[in-house]
């Protein structure tokens, strides 16, 4: 029925009439170069054609490379930019804990006055325990409702009202870091949270100075207010400290070194890794938990403790009359009172007992020195005498005490001479 065309383009042109606007498309397709034929275009031009932009506005603007323009500067909102106001009403609400009710009730006029300047209405519901903010016909800044939402969030997290109102400024941002679900055990959570605060809040003050942010640790959250750069540093340090990746003090040391390096113009464009300290995690030996010895399983229950009546039966008090029981109780009470009175009296009298005085030793006199020298001299003489005796005993000749067998004794000689 249809004639066979030489190309697919002719076939399409035959099916679709030209009035539908398809002929122009086919002409463009015919004009495009084929894969083999470049149609006189260079490879660079073809590459530029193939690169596709996401949108028609993704083109370099003349003000992108202008050094006189600060692209990070946030211009103050001018109400003339939005004279008609908001078309729809936007509102946010948040709950607050019960212990903040009294403070919020006192500080609410300050909050209400600060929001009224920007055309935002606020409401404090003490029955439900909630705060809500919403836009009005006088609202001109579209983003101020988001700032008002951050304000009531900070107020619910125990940030003082004068500090929380600063969030309405364009330069101030906030971040509420949830740390409650980062640690399982409560004791460990309290210990790691205390690391952030430090002794006498020293770590927290140092972190505020280095990052330029206001930081408040309250319950399971850490509220921070400041610039985007400072908030990013605060979140990283808080999460590293709670997850036990790096101690907050070590992060503070790195921040201090970075601040010193940034002040040096020679090292402004260099890599700082060689200057920064590298901390290695040490494995601290943990105390071994003493395992309790398991008791031997017995199917029999433990013996029943004696009841009050059993004890009275054993002591014989059960069979006493009521009068004797009262007399015994009164006597025991009197004994306890007497013991207590004696103990109290002893405690009162301890205050009046004088403390023991330490007698200072008298200074050594010249006579004592002489006596000591004399005693030392006598001791030395005695030692010399003993040493001499010992020496003489060693040099004794034993032949003097041994009688010769051939020589008669002196007595015998005298007898023989008489005879």
C-alpha positions as CSV (number, residue, x, y, z in Angstrom):
1,X,0.0,0.0,0.0
2,X,2.8,2.3,0.9
3,X,5.7,2.7,-1.5
4,X,9.1,1.7,-0.3
5,X,11.2,4.8,0.5
6,X,14.9,5.1,0.2
7,X,15.4,6.2,3.8
8,X,13.6,6.1,7.1
9,X,13.4,9.9,7.1
10,X,11.5,9.9,3.8
11,X,9.2,7.3,5.2
12,X,8.4,9.4,8.3
13,X,7.9,12.4,6.2
14,X,5.5,10.5,4.1
15,X,3.4,9.3,7.1
16,X,3.3,12.5,9.1
17,X,2.0,15.5,7.1
18,X,4.1,18.7,7.1
19,X,1.4,20.8,8.9
20,X,2.1,19.0,12.2
21,X,5.6,20.6,12.3
22,X,7.5,17.4,11.9
23,X,9.1,18.4,8.6
24,X,11.2,21.0,10.4
25,X,12.5,18.4,12.8
26,X,13.3,16.0,9.9
27,X,15.2,18.8,8.1
28,X,17.3,19.4,11.3
29,X,18.0,15.7,11.6
30,X,19.1,15.6,8.0
31,X,21.3,18.6,8.5
32,X,23.1,16.9,11.4
33,X,26.3,15.1,10.5
34,X,26.4,11.4,10.5
35,X,28.8,9.3,12.5
36,X,31.2,8.8,9.5
37,X,30.9,12.3,8.0
38,X,32.0,15.3,10.1
39,X,30.5,17.8,7.7
40,X,33.6,20.0,7.9
41,X,33.5,20.4,11.7
42,X,36.5,19.8,13.9
43,X,36.6,17.3,16.8
44,X,36.7,20.1,19.4
45,X,33.5,21.7,18.1
46,X,31.8,18.3,18.1
47,X,32.9,17.8,21.7
48,X,31.4,21.2,22.7
49,X,28.2,20.1,21.0
50,X,28.0,16.8,22.9
51,X,28.4,18.5,26.4
52,X,25.0,19.1,27.7
53,X,24.1,21.6,30.3
54,X,21.5,20.9,33.1
55,X,19.7,24.0,32.3
56,X,19.8,27.1,30.1
57,X,20.9,29.2,33.0
58,X,24.1,27.2,33.7
59,X,26.3,29.7,32.0
60,X,29.1,31.8,33.4
61,X,27.8,35.2,34.6
62,X,29.9,38.4,34.4
63,X,29.6,38.9,38.2
64,X,31.0,35.4,39.0
65,X,34.6,36.4,38.6
66,X,34.3,40.0,39.9
67,X,36.7,40.3,42.9
68,X,34.8,43.3,44.3
69,X,31.7,41.2,45.0
70,X,31.6,39.2,48.3
71,X,29.5,36.2,47.4
72,X,29.2,35.0,51.0
73,X,27.8,38.2,52.3
74,X,24.2,38.1,53.5
75,X,22.4,41.3,52.6
76,X,19.9,42.6,55.1
77,X,16.3,42.1,54.0
78,X,14.5,45.2,52.7
79,X,10.7,45.2,53.2
80,X,10.4,46.9,49.8
81,X,11.4,43.6,48.1
82,X,8.1,42.1,49.2
83,X,5.5,44.8,49.6
84,X,2.5,42.6,49.1
85,X,3.4,40.2,52.0
86,X,2.8,36.5,52.3
87,X,0.0,34.8,50.4
88,X,-0.4,31.8,52.8
89,X,0.0,31.5,56.6
90,X,2.9,29.4,57.8
91,X,3.1,28.2,61.4
92,X,5.3,26.1,63.6
93,X,4.9,24.8,67.1
94,X,7.1,22.9,69.6
95,X,6.7,21.4,73.1
96,X,8.7,22.4,76.1
97,X,9.4,20.6,79.4
98,X,7.5,21.4,82.6
99,X,10.5,22.9,84.4
100,X,10.7,25.6,81.8
101,X,7.2,26.8,82.3
102,X,7.9,29.4,85.0
103,X,10.8,30.9,83.1
104,X,9.0,31.1,79.7
105,X,6.0,32.7,81.4
106,X,8.3,35.5,82.8
107,X,10.3,35.9,79.6
108,X,7.4,35.7,77.1
109,X,6.8,39.5,76.8
110,X,10.5,39.9,75.6
111,X,10.1,37.2,73.0
112,X,6.7,38.6,71.9
113,X,8.2,42.1,71.4
114,X,11.2,40.7,69.4
115,X,8.9,38.8,67.0
116,X,6.4,41.6,66.6
117,X,9.1,43.7,65.0
118,X,9.3,41.2,62.1
119,X,5.5,40.7,61.9
120,X,5.4,37.3,63.5
121,X,2.7,36.3,66.1
122,X,3.5,33.9,68.9
123,X,1.5,32.0,71.5
124,X,2.4,30.3,74.7
125,X,0.0,27.5,75.7
126,X,0.6,26.4,79.3
127,X,-2.2,23.8,79.2
128,X,-0.7,21.8,76.4
129,X,2.9,22.9,77.2
130,X,3.6,24.2,73.7
131,X,4.9,27.3,71.9
132,X,3.7,28.3,68.4
133,X,4.7,31.0,65.9
134,X,2.9,32.0,62.7
135,X,3.1,34.6,59.9
136,X,0.7,37.6,59.7
137,X,-0.3,40.1,57.1
138,X,2.5,42.4,58.2
139,X,5.2,39.7,57.6
140,X,7.5,40.7,54.7
141,X,10.6,38.5,55.1
142,X,9.7,34.9,53.9
143,X,12.6,33.3,55.8
144,X,11.8,35.0,59.2
145,X,9.3,32.2,60.1
146,X,12.1,29.7,59.9
147,X,14.2,31.9,62.3
148,X,11.2,32.1,64.6
149,X,10.9,28.3,64.6
150,X,14.6,28.1,65.6
151,X,13.9,30.6,68.4
152,X,11.2,28.5,70.1
153,X,13.3,25.4,69.7
154,X,16.2,27.1,71.5
155,X,13.9,28.3,74.3
156,X,12.6,24.8,74.9
157,X,16.2,23.6,75.2
158,X,16.9,25.9,78.2
159,X,18.7,28.7,76.2
160,X,18.2,32.0,77.9
161,X,15.7,34.3,76.1
162,X,18.2,37.3,75.5
163,X,20.6,34.8,73.9
164,X,17.9,33.0,71.9
165,X,16.6,36.2,70.4
166,X,19.9,36.7,68.6
167,X,18.9,33.9,66.2
168,X,16.6,36.4,64.4
169,X,19.7,38.1,63.0
170,X,20.7,37.0,59.5
171,X,24.4,36.3,60.5
172,X,23.4,33.9,63.3
173,X,22.5,30.3,62.8
174,X,21.7,27.5,65.2
175,X,22.2,23.7,65.5
176,X,20.7,21.4,68.1
177,X,22.8,18.2,68.3
178,X,21.0,15.1,69.7
179,X,23.5,13.0,71.8
180,X,21.0,10.9,73.8
181,X,21.0,8.0,71.3
182,X,24.8,7.9,70.7
183,X,25.6,6.0,73.9
184,X,23.6,3.1,75.3
185,X,24.7,2.9,79.0
186,X,23.7,5.8,81.2
187,X,26.9,5.9,83.2
188,X,29.0,6.0,80.1
189,X,26.8,8.7,78.6
190,X,27.2,10.9,81.7
191,X,31.0,10.4,81.7
192,X,31.4,11.3,78.1
193,X,29.1,14.3,78.3
194,X,31.1,15.6,81.3
195,X,34.2,15.4,79.0
196,X,32.6,18.1,76.8
197,X,32.0,20.4,79.7
198,X,35.3,19.7,81.5
199,X,36.3,20.8,85.0
200,X,34.7,24.2,85.9
201,X,33.3,24.3,82.2
202,X,36.9,24.9,81.0
203,X,36.5,22.7,77.8
204,X,33.2,24.3,76.9
205,X,34.6,27.9,77.3
206,X,37.7,27.0,75.2
207,X,35.4,25.5,72.5
208,X,33.3,28.7,72.5
209,X,36.3,30.9,72.0
210,X,37.9,28.8,69.2
211,X,34.7,28.3,67.2
212,X,33.0,31.6,68.0
213,X,29.8,29.9,68.9
214,X,27.5,29.9,72.0
215,X,27.2,26.3,73.3
216,X,24.8,24.9,75.9
217,X,24.8,21.3,77.1
218,X,21.4,20.4,78.5
219,X,20.1,16.9,79.0
220,X,20.2,14.8,75.8
221,X,21.0,17.7,73.5
222,X,23.8,20.3,72.8
223,X,22.5,23.6,71.5
224,X,24.9,25.8,69.5
225,X,24.6,29.2,68.0
226,X,27.0,30.9,65.6
227,X,28.3,30.8,62.0
228,X,28.0,27.9,59.6
229,X,31.7,27.1,59.9
230,X,31.7,27.2,63.7
231,X,28.6,25.0,63.9
232,X,30.2,22.4,61.7
233,X,33.3,22.2,64.0
234,X,31.1,22.0,67.1
235,X,29.0,19.2,65.7
236,X,32.2,17.2,64.7
237,X,33.8,17.6,68.1
238,X,30.6,16.7,70.0
239,X,29.9,13.6,68.0
240,X,33.6,12.5,68.1
241,X,33.6,12.9,71.9
242,X,30.3,11.1,72.5
243,X,31.3,8.2,70.2
244,X,34.7,8.0,71.8
245,X,36.5,8.6,68.5
246,X,38.6,11.5,69.8
247,X,38.7,13.2,73.2
248,X,37.5,16.9,73.0
249,X,40.8,18.1,74.5
250,X,42.7,16.7,71.5
251,X,40.3,18.4,69.1
252,X,40.8,21.6,71.0
253,X,44.6,21.3,70.5
254,X,44.1,20.9,66.8
255,X,41.9,23.9,66.6
256,X,44.4,26.0,68.5
257,X,47.2,25.0,66.1
258,X,45.0,25.8,63.1
259,X,44.2,29.2,64.4
260,X,47.9,29.9,64.8
261,X,48.7,28.7,61.3
262,X,46.0,30.8,59.8
263,X,47.5,33.9,61.3
264,X,50.8,33.1,59.4
265,X,50.5,34.6,55.9
266,X,53.4,32.4,54.6
267,X,51.5,29.2,55.4
268,X,48.0,30.4,54.4
269,X,48.0,28.4,51.1
270,X,50.0,25.4,52.2
271,X,48.9,22.0,53.5
272,X,48.9,22.0,57.3
273,X,48.9,18.2,57.9
274,X,52.6,18.1,58.7
275,X,52.1,20.7,61.5
276,X,49.1,19.1,63.1
277,X,49.6,16.5,65.8
278,X,48.6,12.9,65.2
279,X,47.1,11.1,68.2
280,X,47.1,7.4,68.4
281,X,44.4,5.6,70.3
282,X,45.8,3.7,73.3
283,X,44.2,0.5,74.5
284,X,43.7,0.9,78.2
285,X,43.5,-2.3,80.2
286,X,40.1,-2.6,81.6
287,X,39.3,-4.1,85.0
288,X,38.1,-7.6,84.9
289,X,34.7,-8.0,86.2
290,X,34.6,-10.5,89.1
291,X,32.3,-13.3,88.2
292,X,30.0,-14.3,91.0
293,X,30.1,-18.0,91.9
294,X,26.9,-19.7,90.9
295,X,25.1,-21.4,93.7
296,X,24.4,-25.0,93.4
297,X,20.9,-25.6,92.1
298,X,18.6,-27.3,94.6
299,X,14.9,-28.0,93.9
300,X,14.0,-27.3,97.5
301,X,13.2,-23.8,98.6
302,X,15.2,-22.0,101.3
303,X,14.1,-22.5,104.9
304,X,11.4,-20.1,106.0
305,X,12.6,-17.4,108.4
306,X,11.0,-17.5,111.8
307,X,8.0,-15.2,112.3
308,X,7.5,-12.7,115.1
309,X,5.3,-15.1,117.0
310,X,7.9,-17.9,116.7
311,X,10.5,-15.6,118.2
312,X,8.2,-14.7,121.0
313,X,7.5,-18.4,121.7
314,X,11.2,-19.1,121.9
315,X,11.9,-16.3,124.3
316,X,8.8,-17.0,126.4
317,X,7.5,-13.5,125.8
318,X,4.4,-14.9,124.1
319,X,3.0,-16.2,127.4
320,X,3.5,-13.0,129.4
321,X,0.6,-10.8,130.3
322,X,0.0,-7.5,128.6
323,X,1.1,-5.6,131.8
324,X,4.4,-7.5,131.9
325,X,4.9,-6.9,128.1
326,X,4.4,-3.2,128.5
327,X,6.8,-3.1,131.5
328,X,9.4,-4.9,129.5
329,X,9.1,-2.6,126.5
330,X,9.3,0.5,128.9
331,X,12.4,-0.9,130.5
332,X,14.1,-1.5,127.1
333,X,13.1,2.0,126.0
334,X,14.7,3.5,129.2
335,X,17.9,1.5,128.6
336,X,18.1,2.8,125.0
337,X,17.5,6.4,126.2
338,X,20.2,6.1,128.8
339,X,22.7,4.8,126.3
340,X,21.8,7.5,123.9
341,X,22.0,10.2,126.6
342,X,25.5,8.9,127.7
343,X,26.7,9.0,124.1
344,X,25.4,12.5,123.5
345,X,27.0,13.7,126.7
346,X,30.3,12.2,125.6
347,X,30.1,14.0,122.3
348,X,29.4,17.3,124.0
349,X,32.3,16.9,126.4
350,X,34.7,16.1,123.6
351,X,34.6,19.7,122.5
352,X,36.0,20.8,125.9
353,X,38.8,18.3,126.1
354,X,42.1,20.2,125.5
355,X,44.2,18.8,122.7
356,X,47.5,17.1,123.6
357,X,50.4,19.6,123.6
358,X,53.6,18.6,121.8
359,X,56.5,19.4,124.1
360,X,59.3,20.9,122.2
361,X,62.8,19.4,122.9
362,X,65.2,21.7,124.7
363,X,68.2,22.8,122.6
364,X,71.5,21.0,123.3
365,X,73.7,22.8,125.9
366,X,77.5,22.8,125.9
367,X,77.5,20.6,129.0
368,X,75.5,17.9,127.1
369,X,78.1,18.1,124.3
370,X,80.9,17.5,126.8
371,X,79.1,14.6,128.3
372,X,78.6,13.1,124.9
373,X,82.3,13.4,124.0
374,X,83.3,11.9,127.4
375,X,80.9,8.9,126.8
376,X,82.3,8.4,123.3
377,X,85.9,8.5,124.6
378,X,85.2,5.9,127.3
379,X,83.4,3.7,124.8
380,X,86.4,3.8,122.5
381,X,88.8,3.0,125.4
382,X,86.7,0.0,126.3
383,X,86.7,-1.2,122.7
384,X,90.5,-0.8,122.5
385,X,91.0,-2.7,125.8
386,X,88.8,-5.6,124.6
387,X,90.7,-5.7,121.3
388,X,94.0,-5.9,123.2
389,X,92.8,-8.8,125.3
390,X,91.6,-10.6,122.2
391,X,95.0,-10.0,120.5
392,X,97.0,-11.3,123.5
393,X,94.8,-14.4,123.7
394,X,95.7,-15.1,120.1
395,X,99.5,-14.9,120.7
396,X,99.6,-17.3,123.7
397,X,102.3,-19.9,123.4
398,X,100.8,-23.3,124.4
399,X,104.3,-24.8,125.3
400,X,104.4,-22.7,128.5
401,X,101.4,-24.6,129.9
402,X,102.6,-28.1,128.9
403,X,105.0,-29.8,131.4
404,X,108.0,-31.6,129.8
405,X,108.0,-35.4,130.5
406,X,111.8,-35.6,131.4
407,X,112.0,-32.6,133.8
408,X,110.8,-33.0,137.4
409,X,108.6,-30.5,139.0
410,X,109.9,-27.7,141.3
411,X,108.5,-29.4,144.4
412,X,110.2,-32.7,143.7
413,X,113.5,-30.8,143.2
414,X,113.2,-29.2,146.6
415,X,112.5,-32.6,148.3
416,X,115.5,-34.3,146.6
417,X,117.8,-31.4,147.7
418,X,116.6,-31.7,151.4
419,X,117.3,-35.3,151.5
